[in-house]
Amino acid sequence: MIGIPWIIIFIKSLLIFKKNNRDFSTILVGLLIFLLNVGIYSFYESKVNSESLIKARIFGGYTDFKKNGEYVIISGSWASRTHFYGTYEMKDSIITVDREKFDDVLTTNRFVIRKSDTLVTESYKDKDIIIDKYLIQIDKNGKEIKRKYNQQNYRLPILMNNLKE
């Protein structure tokens, strides 16, 4: 959306420059800013679109652990959503990320993959999938973290699992 007005302004600036023989530095700065924006956009899109190993989500939190050892964690409501990028290590079923804390939904840097006691069907990308595993937030002692205000669990249903069992 930002690109279309930028292109229009850039073309108008070129026409004004050609007509008045003005300073070319403003056009170069605009072109540099545009190329910088395209580069940043491409960098983050490549992170988001790389092949996923595990995807899990809960209201207010979404985790995507990539096969290349990187993660994308999106947390917050639609109006205040924050994206976190980084690397992780996985040992057995424990995932440790390179960040200590995210926010009030994702409160730890350690997760464990556990089988569900009951199977739940959830709609994801216009198809129903059966949730048989959860990504559970754990503290440094390996205990499951519960919410402070209502003592419920922070369990993220795993929507996509490409781990070899």
N, C-alpha and C positions, 0 to 999 in steps of 0.2 A: 504494500500500500504506500509505503514511503517512496518507493522507486518511481512511481508514475509522476507525482508532482516534481520530484527531483529532475527527471528527464525533461519535463516541460520547462522548468526554470533554467536548466542547463542549455537547452536549445535557444530559448529567448536571450540568455546571456551571450551566447555565441553570435546571434544576429545583431545584438546591440554592439558587441565588440567590433564586429566586422563593419558596421555602419559608422561608428564613432572613433575607431582606432584607439580604444582605451587600453588600460593596463590588463595584461593577460593573467596576472597572479591570482585574481579572484576565481577565475575559471579553474586554474590548477588546484587551488585549495579545495574547491567543490568536488573536483574529480578525485582527489586524494581521499576525501571523506567518504565519497561513494564507494571507492575500491576497498577502503578499510571496512566499511559496513558489510560489503559482500564477502570479504574474507572472514570476518567474525561469524557471520551467518553460516557460511559453509563449514567452518570449523565445528560449531556446535551441532549442526545438522548431521555431520559425519559421526559424531558421538552418539546422538539419539538413534540414528538409523543403522548402527552396526549390529551384528547378529546377537540376539539375546540368549542367555542361558536360563535365567529365571525371571519371571515377572510376577509381582504380587501387588495387591492393592487393598486399601481399606479407606473408608470415608476420610478424606483429608490427607491421605498418603499413598504414594505410588512408588514402587521400587522396580528397577530394571537392571539386573546384573548381567553384564555382557560377557561373551565368551573370551574376549581379549583382556579380561581382568579389570575392566573399568565399570563404573556404575553411573546411573542417572537416577536420582531420587527427587521426586516432585512432592512437595508438601505444602499444605495450606488450602484454604478455600479458593474458589474460582477467582475471587477478587484480590487475594493476597498470596497467590501461589509463588513459591520459591523453588528454584531448580538448584540442585546440588550435583556436582560432578567430582569424580575422584577415582581411586583405585581400591580394590579389595583383595583379601586373601581368603581362600577357602580351605579348611582342613576338616575332613570328614563331612559333617553336616553343619559345621559352624562357619559363619561368614563374619569376618572382621573388616570394617571399612576404615579408611584413613582419616576419619573425622570423629571427634569425641561425641558431639551432640548435634541434633538438627533443629528441633523445635519441641512443642508440647505434644505432638502426635508421635514422632519418631524421636525417642529420648535416649538412645544408646548407639554405640558403634558396633554392637555384636548382635547377630541374629543366628537362630538355629532353625533347621528344617525338621518339622515333626509331622508324623501322620495324624490324620484327624480321627477322632473317636466315631464321628458320624459323617456320612457323606451328605454334602449340600450341593444343590444345583444352583448355579449362578449364570446370569446372562453376561457375555463378554463378546464384544465385536459382533453383534447380531447372531450369536449362536449360544446355546446352552452348554455349559461345561460342568463337569462334576468336580467339586473341590474335595480332594482327598489328602492334601498336605497344606500346612501353614508355615509361614515365615514368622517366627516368634522372637520378639525382642528379649534379650537376656542381659543381666548385669555381669560384672567382671567375675562373679562367683558362679555363674551359670544358672542363676535363678531367674525365672520368668518375671518380667517387669509388669506391674499392674498400674492402672490409672490411679492417681491419688484421690480424685474426687468421688469415684464410684467403685473402685477396686475390681473393675472388669479388666480383661486381658487385652493386650495390644497384639492381636493375632492378625496377620495379613494373609488372606487366602491366596494361595499360589495359583495363578491363572494360566501360566505357561511354564513347563518344566522340561528342559532339554538335558537334564543330568542323566548320565548313564547309571542305572540302578545297580 
